[in-house]
Amino acid sequence: MSVTRRPRTDAVLPVGWALTLAFDVLATALASLALCAVGLLLPGITEDHGPTTGPTSPTALAVFATAFALIASLAGTATLLSRAGGGRARALALGLAAGRLALLGTAAATFVAYGILTVEP
């Protein structure tokens, strides 16, 4: 006897949320990679040369911690979405993803505006 399994209607994400999650994953991964690169370059830029075992600059460590927090929140979103059937956990995961994407977009826009206003003139 063959049973055809169909996905539950509440388990399917609308296209808008699927696109939001896709952009969220890309933006979070790129932002965390950029933060890791800045963290690696920061001791050389600020002439804070310490032992070669790792960065000694508190600012560089804060940048690495921010990159880790971004990846951890992305992992939390993925965990909530994988366990959610369509209830509160799914709504929380989608809200977390949209909020993180909004924060990353705002930070990028602020960085560009700051560069235009201070470096360009």
VEXRO-768960 format. One line per field, with one value per residue: x, y, z of N, C-alpha, C in turn; residue in three letters. Coordinates in nm, 2 decimals, always signed. Layout:
<recs>
n_u <- c(X|...)
n_v <- c(Y|...)
n_w <- c(Z|...)
ca_u <- c(X|...)
ca_v <- c(Y|...)
ca_w <- c(Z|...)
c_u <- c(X|...)
c_v <- c(Y|...)
c_w <- c(Z|...)
type <- c(ala|...)
</recs>
This chain:
<recs>
n_u <- c(+0.08|+0.07|+0.15|+0.09|+0.27|+0.19|+0.30|+0.22|-0.01|+0.04|+0.31|+0.44|+0.63|+0.55|+0.63|+0.75|+0.85|+1.03|+1.22|+1.30|+1.43|+1.64|+1.79|+1.86|+2.03|+2.24|+2.32|+2.39|+2.60|+2.79|+2.83|+2.93|+3.17|+3.30|+3.33|+3.50|+3.73|+3.79|+3.85|+4.08|+4.25|+4.25|+4.44|+4.68|+4.63|+4.58|+4.82|+4.87|+5.05|+5.09|+5.15|+5.18|+4.99|+4.73|+4.47|+4.52|+4.40|+4.13|+3.92|+3.93|+3.87|+3.61|+3.49|+3.52|+3.35|+3.11|+3.08|+3.06|+2.82|+2.64|+2.64|+2.56|+2.30|+2.19|+2.21|+2.03|+1.79|+1.77|+1.74|+1.50|+1.32|+1.34|+1.22|+0.98|+0.63|+0.45|+0.36|+0.41|+0.69|+0.78|+0.69|+0.84|+1.10|+1.09|+1.05|+1.28|+1.47|+1.39|+1.43|+1.71|+1.80|+1.70|+1.86|+2.12|+2.10|+2.05|+2.28|+2.47|+2.38|+2.42|+2.70|+2.78|+2.67|+2.81|+3.06|+3.03|+2.96|+3.18|+3.43|+3.43|+3.40)
n_v <- c(-0.12|+0.21|+0.52|+0.85|+1.12|+1.44|+1.77|+1.95|+2.21|+2.43|+2.41|+2.50|+2.76|+3.10|+3.27|+3.52|+3.51|+3.31|+3.42|+3.63|+3.48|+3.37|+3.59|+3.68|+3.47|+3.49|+3.76|+3.76|+3.57|+3.69|+3.93|+3.84|+3.72|+3.94|+4.08|+3.91|+3.93|+4.20|+4.19|+4.03|+4.20|+4.43|+4.45|+4.50|+4.73|+4.91|+4.91|+4.73|+4.51|+4.19|+3.88|+3.61|+3.43|+3.50|+3.76|+4.05|+4.28|+4.44|+4.55|+4.40|+4.15|+4.20|+4.24|+3.99|+3.85|+3.96|+3.87|+3.60|+3.60|+3.67|+3.44|+3.25|+3.34|+3.30|+3.02|+2.96|+3.05|+2.87|+2.63|+2.68|+2.70|+2.45|+2.29|+2.39|+2.37|+2.54|+2.71|+2.92|+2.90|+2.91|+3.16|+3.32|+3.25|+3.35|+3.62|+3.68|+3.64|+3.84|+4.07|+4.06|+4.08|+4.34|+4.49|+4.44|+4.55|+4.82|+4.88|+4.85|+5.05|+5.28|+5.27|+5.32|+5.57|+5.72|+5.69|+5.83|+6.09|+6.17|+6.09|+6.15|+6.44)
n_w <- c(+0.00|-0.09|+0.04|-0.01|+0.10|+0.20|+0.24|+0.54|+0.54|+0.71|+0.74|+0.52|+0.41|+0.33|+0.02|+0.06|+0.32|+0.29|+0.11|+0.27|+0.47|+0.32|+0.23|+0.49|+0.58|+0.40|+0.44|+0.71|+0.72|+0.55|+0.69|+0.93|+0.84|+0.74|+0.98|+1.12|+0.95|+0.99|+1.27|+1.26|+1.12|+1.28|+1.51|+1.37|+1.24|+1.45|+1.57|+1.77|+1.85|+1.96|+2.11|+1.87|+1.90|+1.91|+1.89|+2.08|+2.13|+2.29|+2.15|+1.91|+2.01|+2.09|+1.84|+1.73|+1.91|+1.85|+1.59|+1.64|+1.79|+1.60|+1.43|+1.62|+1.67|+1.42|+1.41|+1.62|+1.51|+1.29|+1.44|+1.58|+1.36|+1.25|+1.44|+1.47|+1.41|+1.32|+1.50|+1.79|+1.81|+1.55|+1.46|+1.63|+1.54|+1.28|+1.33|+1.46|+1.26|+1.07|+1.23|+1.28|+1.02|+0.96|+1.14|+1.05|+0.79|+0.86|+1.00|+0.79|+0.61|+0.77|+0.80|+0.54|+0.50|+0.69|+0.58|+0.34|+0.44|+0.60|+0.50|+0.22|+0.19)
ca_u <- c(+0.00|+0.15|+0.09|+0.16|+0.28|+0.19|+0.34|+0.11|-0.03|+0.10|+0.45|+0.50|+0.66|+0.52|+0.75|+0.81|+0.93|+1.14|+1.32|+1.36|+1.53|+1.75|+1.87|+1.91|+2.14|+2.35|+2.37|+2.45|+2.72|+2.88|+2.86|+3.02|+3.30|+3.36|+3.37|+3.62|+3.84|+3.82|+3.91|+4.21|+4.33|+4.25|+4.56|+4.78|+4.59|+4.60|+4.96|+4.86|+5.11|+5.11|+5.20|+5.12|+4.89|+4.59|+4.46|+4.53|+4.32|+4.00|+3.83|+3.93|+3.80|+3.47|+3.45|+3.50|+3.24|+2.99|+3.06|+3.01|+2.68|+2.56|+2.63|+2.48|+2.16|+2.15|+2.19|+1.91|+1.68|+1.75|+1.68|+1.36|+1.24|+1.33|+1.13|+0.84|+0.53|+0.37|+0.31|+0.49|+0.84|+0.80|+0.67|+0.96|+1.22|+1.08|+1.07|+1.43|+1.54|+1.36|+1.49|+1.85|+1.82|+1.68|+1.97|+2.23|+2.07|+2.06|+2.43|+2.54|+2.34|+2.49|+2.84|+2.79|+2.64|+2.92|+3.18|+3.00|+2.96|+3.31|+3.55|+3.42|+3.42)
ca_v <- c(+0.00|+0.33|+0.64|+0.97|+1.22|+1.58|+1.86|+2.02|+2.35|+2.53|+2.39|+2.56|+2.91|+3.19|+3.31|+3.64|+3.47|+3.23|+3.52|+3.70|+3.39|+3.35|+3.71|+3.68|+3.38|+3.55|+3.89|+3.72|+3.50|+3.79|+4.03|+3.77|+3.70|+4.08|+4.11|+3.83|+3.99|+4.33|+4.15|+3.99|+4.32|+4.54|+4.47|+4.56|+4.87|+4.99|+4.88|+4.66|+4.39|+4.11|+3.74|+3.56|+3.32|+3.55|+3.91|+4.10|+4.40|+4.42|+4.58|+4.29|+4.04|+4.24|+4.22|+3.84|+3.81|+4.00|+3.77|+3.47|+3.62|+3.66|+3.30|+3.18|+3.37|+3.23|+2.88|+2.96|+3.06|+2.75|+2.53|+2.71|+2.67|+2.31|+2.23|+2.45|+2.32|+2.65|+2.78|+3.03|+2.89|+2.95|+3.30|+3.37|+3.24|+3.44|+3.76|+3.69|+3.66|+3.97|+4.17|+4.05|+4.14|+4.48|+4.54|+4.43|+4.65|+4.95|+4.90|+4.87|+5.19|+5.38|+5.27|+5.38|+5.71|+5.77|+5.71|+5.94|+6.22|+6.21|+6.06|+6.21|+6.59)
ca_w <- c(+0.00|-0.11|+0.10|-0.05|+0.21|+0.15|+0.35|+0.60|+0.48|+0.80|+0.74|+0.41|+0.43|+0.22|-0.06|+0.12|+0.43|+0.24|+0.06|+0.39|+0.54|+0.23|+0.25|+0.62|+0.59|+0.32|+0.51|+0.84|+0.69|+0.50|+0.80|+1.03|+0.78|+0.74|+1.12|+1.14|+0.88|+1.07|+1.39|+1.23|+1.08|+1.37|+1.59|+1.29|+1.21|+1.57|+1.62|+1.90|+1.82|+2.08|+2.07|+1.75|+1.93|+1.90|+1.91|+2.22|+2.14|+2.34|+2.04|+1.82|+2.07|+2.08|+1.70|+1.72|+1.99|+1.77|+1.48|+1.70|+1.83|+1.47|+1.39|+1.72|+1.65|+1.30|+1.45|+1.70|+1.42|+1.22|+1.53|+1.60|+1.24|+1.22|+1.54|+1.47|+1.33|+1.27|+1.62|+1.84|+1.78|+1.41|+1.46|+1.70|+1.45|+1.16|+1.38|+1.49|+1.13|+1.02|+1.31|+1.25|+0.88|+0.97|+1.21|+0.96|+0.69|+0.92|+1.02|+0.66|+0.56|+0.86|+0.77|+0.41|+0.52|+0.76|+0.49|+0.25|+0.50|+0.67|+0.42|+0.09|+0.18)
c_u <- c(+0.09|+0.08|+0.17|+0.15|+0.28|+0.23|+0.21|+0.10|+0.03|+0.25|+0.52|+0.51|+0.61|+0.64|+0.82|+0.90|+1.05|+1.25|+1.38|+1.46|+1.65|+1.84|+1.93|+2.03|+2.26|+2.41|+2.44|+2.59|+2.83|+2.92|+2.96|+3.16|+3.37|+3.41|+3.50|+3.75|+3.89|+3.89|+4.05|+4.30|+4.35|+4.38|+4.68|+4.75|+4.61|+4.74|+4.96|+4.92|+5.14|+5.17|+5.12|+5.01|+4.75|+4.58|+4.45|+4.44|+4.18|+3.89|+3.82|+3.86|+3.65|+3.41|+3.43|+3.38|+3.11|+2.97|+3.01|+2.86|+2.59|+2.54|+2.55|+2.33|+2.11|+2.12|+2.06|+1.79|+1.66|+1.70|+1.54|+1.27|+1.23|+1.24|+0.99|+0.75|+0.44|+0.31|+0.40|+0.64|+0.87|+0.79|+0.79|+1.08|+1.21|+1.10|+1.22|+1.51|+1.51|+1.42|+1.64|+1.88|+1.80|+1.80|+2.09|+2.22|+2.09|+2.21|+2.50|+2.50|+2.41|+2.64|+2.86|+2.77|+2.75|+3.04|+3.15|+3.01|+3.10|+3.43|+3.54|+3.45|+3.57)
c_v <- c(+0.12|+0.45|+0.76|+1.08|+1.36|+1.66|+1.93|+2.16|+2.45|+2.51|+2.46|+2.71|+2.98|+3.23|+3.43|+3.60|+3.39|+3.32|+3.59|+3.61|+3.37|+3.47|+3.72|+3.59|+3.44|+3.68|+3.85|+3.66|+3.60|+3.89|+3.96|+3.75|+3.84|+4.11|+4.03|+3.89|+4.12|+4.29|+4.10|+4.11|+4.43|+4.55|+4.53|+4.70|+4.96|+4.98|+4.82|+4.52|+4.31|+3.98|+3.70|+3.46|+3.37|+3.70|+3.94|+4.22|+4.37|+4.45|+4.47|+4.17|+4.07|+4.22|+4.07|+3.79|+3.85|+3.91|+3.64|+3.48|+3.62|+3.52|+3.22|+3.21|+3.31|+3.08|+2.86|+2.97|+2.93|+2.64|+2.56|+2.68|+2.52|+2.23|+2.28|+2.39|+2.43|+2.74|+2.90|+3.02|+2.94|+3.10|+3.37|+3.37|+3.33|+3.59|+3.78|+3.72|+3.79|+4.08|+4.17|+4.11|+4.29|+4.55|+4.55|+4.54|+4.79|+4.98|+4.92|+5.01|+5.30|+5.38|+5.34|+5.53|+5.78|+5.79|+5.82|+6.08|+6.26|+6.19|+6.14|+6.36|+6.62)
c_w <- c(+0.00|-0.05|+0.05|+0.06|+0.15|+0.27|+0.41|+0.55|+0.57|+0.80|+0.62|+0.43|+0.31|+0.15|+0.00|+0.23|+0.39|+0.18|+0.17|+0.46|+0.45|+0.24|+0.38|+0.64|+0.52|+0.39|+0.64|+0.82|+0.64|+0.61|+0.90|+0.97|+0.77|+0.88|+1.16|+1.07|+0.95|+1.20|+1.37|+1.19|+1.18|+1.46|+1.50|+1.26|+1.33|+1.64|+1.75|+1.88|+1.95|+2.03|+1.95|+1.77|+1.91|+1.92|+2.05|+2.24|+2.19|+2.23|+1.94|+1.88|+2.07|+1.94|+1.68|+1.79|+1.92|+1.65|+1.53|+1.74|+1.71|+1.43|+1.49|+1.70|+1.52|+1.33|+1.53|+1.61|+1.34|+1.31|+1.56|+1.48|+1.22|+1.32|+1.54|+1.37|+1.27|+1.38|+1.66|+1.81|+1.64|+1.40|+1.52|+1.61|+1.33|+1.21|+1.41|+1.36|+1.07|+1.10|+1.29|+1.12|+0.88|+1.04|+1.12|+0.84|+0.74|+0.95|+0.89|+0.60|+0.64|+0.82|+0.63|+0.42|+0.59|+0.67|+0.39|+0.32|+0.56|+0.58|+0.28|+0.09|+0.21)
type <- c(met|ser|val|thr|arg|arg|pro|arg|thr|asp|ala|val|leu|pro|val|gly|trp|ala|leu|thr|leu|ala|phe|asp|val|leu|ala|thr|ala|leu|ala|ser|leu|ala|leu|cys|ala|val|gly|leu|leu|leu|pro|gly|ile|thr|glu|asp|his|gly|pro|thr|thr|gly|pro|thr|ser|pro|thr|ala|leu|ala|val|phe|ala|thr|ala|phe|ala|leu|ile|ala|ser|leu|ala|gly|thr|ala|thr|leu|leu|ser|arg|ala|gly|gly|gly|arg|ala|arg|ala|leu|ala|leu|gly|leu|ala|ala|gly|arg|leu|ala|leu|leu|gly|thr|ala|ala|ala|thr|phe|val|ala|tyr|gly|ile|leu|thr|val|glu|pro)
</recs>
